[in-house]
């Protein structure tokens, strides 16, 4: 019985950790915007102006 309980706790920990990392990667994606990196979307490097 103790094994089953600890297994459930372990699963809950893994799930919450996974949710946390998903949330973090979403935040990372939000900061990775068009304004910061327009060359990825236009194919041009804005720092490469002559």
Order of alpha helices (4+ residues) and beta strands (2+ residues): alpha-alpha
